[in-house]
Amino acid sequence: MVQVGNYQFLTSVLTRLQSSTRFYTMIDIGKFNTLSISRIRDNEICLDGGDSGEIALIDKDIPAGAQPGEQLNVFVYIDGHNQLQATLQTPKALVDEVAWLRVVSLSHAGAFLDWGLPKDLLVPFSEQKTRMVEGQFYLVRLFLDESNRIAASTLLDDFVQDQAFYFKEGQAVDLIIADETELGVKAIIDHQYWGILYKNEIFQPIRKGQKLTGYIKKIREDNKIDLTLNQGKYGQKVDTTAEKVLAVLKSRGGYIALTDKSPPQMIYDTFGVSKKVFKQAIGGLYKQRSIVIEDNGIRLSGPA
């Protein structure tokens, strides 16, 4: 039985896909494509777009030694004249990705974002959750509009799913930090799914729009995702931290001014783990007689 939330999400996605049917069967608009040079004339390069015809490379400086038949990896988009264009430049985000971008201008059509290409990226008024302000940064998702032009939206819930089924606990994922909630901080997983980082498990400064690696902590019964910024299972983290402690001690002459009574932030700044993990790690090293725990720090029991 399809749940109401899932049905509404799928309906939204299908509606957008139907309104942005791709007319160019061989070209992935808004992505990188590997295309062959079909001809070079007057320092201008045309690429073979297959059924879509020739595609002009807009870059003024052509690659040194470029010859017909050579393949180039290019970003392809549709310009204001409804023509396919290609560039060797790399935008800050591709279609189907989420990015943290700055508004550089406003117009009667909407807001324009700096996304790393000469032609700014439009966020139509209909795709703005609230009216956007020039100079401010926003999390947006890139998509193809009804004319196959690349546009962006701040309506992330139209694209990002609440539930996931194919992740495994402990799996590494790419995260983009989103908004704070009562429980913690929402994050977008691999540009596709929502997850949450609980505030009592965050031991490092994070900010909205930040990209970082996270890990699947748990898939809940409702198929929503709990995240963590710490790698591996608890025992593995303790062992890894113990190795780090020994390495840091050796690099610092055999002594560091940290103990299990030190502030959690100081411990995290040094080893990137919680105070609990650090305490277990040095406890194990002490039992192995690898370190001596003093009042104000820990010391290697042997030569550094």
N, C-alpha and C positions, 0 to 999 in steps of 0.2 A: 504494500500500500504506500503510495507516494505521500509524504508529509506535505502540509500546506506550504511551509517555508521553502522546501526543495522545489515544489511545483512553481511557486512564484519566481524563484531564481532561474529555473530552466526556461520559463516563459519569457523572462526578460532577455536572457541570452539568445534565445531563438529569434525573438523580435529584432534584435540588433543584427544578428547574422542575416536574416532575410532582407533587412533594409540596406545591407552593405555587401550584396552579392558581388563576388569578384569577377570582372570581365576579362581578366588577363590570366589565362590558365597556367602559363608557364612561369610567371613572375610572382614572387612573393613580395607584395607591396608592403613597405614599412619594415622590411627585414633586409639582411644581406644576401645577395645573390652572386654566384660565380658565373660571369658572362664573358664570352669571347669578343675580342675586338674584331669588328667586321670591316672597318676602314678608318683611315686617318687622312684628314684633309685640312690644310691650312691650320695646323696645330690643334685641330679638333678631333676628338675620338668619338666614333659611333660604335655601340655595342650590339651584338646580336641578341635580340629579345625573343627569338622564336616566333610563335604565332602573334606576338605583340608588336612585331616589327623592330626597327632599329631604335635604340635608346641612346640619347645624347649624354655624354659625360660632361657635367657642368664645370668640373675643375679647370681652372685656367692653366695650371702647370701640369702637363701630361707627364706620366712616368717616363724616366729616362730609358731610352732604348726600346720603347713600346713598339710592337709590330702587330700587323693583322694576324689573327689566330691565337694571339696570347690571351690568357684568361686573367681577369681582374675580379677581385672580391669587392663588390660595390653595394652601397645602400640605395634602394630604389623607392621613389615616391612619385606622386602625381602633382604637377605644378598648377598654377592658377589658370592655365590655358587647357587643362585637362589632358596634358601630355605627360608621358612617363619620362622621368629624368633619373640620372644616376650620379652618385658622388662617391669619392674615396674617403670622404670625411666620416667620422664616427659620431652619431648623435648620442646624447646622454641617455636615451632610452629608445627601445624599439616598440613596435605595435605589440600589444598584449602584455606589456611590462608596466610596472608601477615605478614612478620616479618622483623625487623631491625637486621641484623646479620653481624658478622665480618669475613672477609677472613683470614684464618689461614695458607693457603698454596696454591701454584699454581703447576699445572702439565701439561703434554701433553694433558690431557682430559679436563681441565678447571680449575676453582677455587673451593676450598673447604672451607666451612663455618663451624664455631662453632655453633651448634644448640642444644647443651646440652647433646648429646649422644656420646659414645666413637668413633663411626664411623662418620667422618665428612660428611657434606652434599655437594654434587657436583652441581655446576652451569656449565653446558657444555658451550663451546665457542659459540655454536649456540644460547644460551639463554642469552648472555651478550649483553646489549645495547652498552656498551663500554667495553674495556678490563679492567678487575677488578684488583685491586692493593692489594697486601698482607698488612694486618693490617688495611685496610679501612672498614667502615661499609656501607652496601647497603640495600635498601628495595628490598625484593625478595618475590616471590609467590611460594609456594610449590605445586608440581603436581606429578603425576605418569607418568614415561616415557613409551616407547613402551614395556619395559620388566617388567613393574609394579614396578620398583624401584623408590624410592622417589628422586626427583631432585628439583632444584629451578631455577627460572628465574627472571631476572631483566626487562623483557619485560612486564611490568605491564599492558599495554594497550591491550595485548592479552587476559587478564583475567578479568580486572576491567571494568565495563560498565559505559558509560557516562550518561545513562538515567535510571530512576527508576519510577515505577508506583504505588507502594503499600505503600509508607510512608505517614504519616500524619504530618501536621505542628505541631510543639511542641514535636514530638516524640523523646525520648532519643535514641541515637545510639552510638556505639563504633567507635572511630575514630583513625586512624593512620596518623600522619602528613607526608605529602610528600613535593613536591617542591613549591617554591615561584613562583608566576606569577605577571603580571602587576597589577592585581586586588587584589591579596591577597595571600592566601596559599591554595594549593590543599590538600585534605584529603581523605583517603579511608574509606568508610562507611561500617562497618560490613564485611570487607574483600572483598566486592563485587562491590561497586559503588563509583564513583568519586563525590565529592562535593567540594564546595569552601567556605572558610572563608575570608570575605572581610577585608582588612588591617585596615580600619578605624573603625572596630568593634572588633578588637583584643586588649584586655587590659591586657594581661599577656604574659610573655615570653614563646614561644613555639619553638620546634626544630624538625628537620626532624627525623622520626622514633619514635617520642613520642606517647604514647597511652594515650588517655583521653576520657572522655564522652562529647559528643556534642549533639546538638538538631537540628531537621529539622526546618529551618526558613521558607523556601518557596520552593515549587515545581514549577518551571517556566513553561511557555507555551510549551517550547521545552522538558519538562520532565527532565531537569537538575536540580541539587539540590543546593540551597543556605543553608549554615549552620550557626549556632551561637554557642558560648560557654556558653551563658546565658540561664538559664532555664525559661520556661513559657512565658506567655504573659507579656507585659510591665506592666500592672496594678498589676499583681501577683508579679512581680519582685520588684515593689515599696513597696508593702505591706510586702513582705518577708524581704526586706532590712530594713524597719522601725523596724521590730521585732529584727533584728540583731543589729541595732544601740542601741536600748534600752538594749539588753543583754550585749553588750560591755560596755556601760556606767555603768551599775550596777557592772560589773566585775572590773571596773577600778576606783571605788570610785566616780562615778557620773560625770566624766569629760573626754573628749578626745580632743586633739588638732587638730581637723579637722573641716573645714567649707566648704561651697559650693565654696569657693575661693581657696581651697587647690589644689595642683597639681593632675591631674587625676591618676597618678601612685600610689601616696600615698593613695588615696581613694580606688583604686583597691586592693592594697596590704592588706588593712584592711578589706574590705567588699566584694571584688570580683565582683564589679559592676562598671559600667561607672559613670562618674561624673554627668551625666544627671539624672540617676536613683537615685543616692545618694541625689542630690539636691531636687528631688521630695519627697523622703522619709522623709528628715528632715523638709521640708516645711510642710508636713502633720502632723508631730509630733509637730511642733511649733503651728499650728492652733489648735491642740488638747490640747495645753498647757502642753504637756508632757516634753518638753525641752525648754531651753532658748538658743538662738543663740548669742554668744558673738563674739568679734572681732577676737579672735584667736582659738576659739573652741566652742563646744557645751556642755551644762550642763543639767543634770536632773533637772526638776523644783521642784521635791520632794526629799525625802531621797533616797539614793542609796540602 
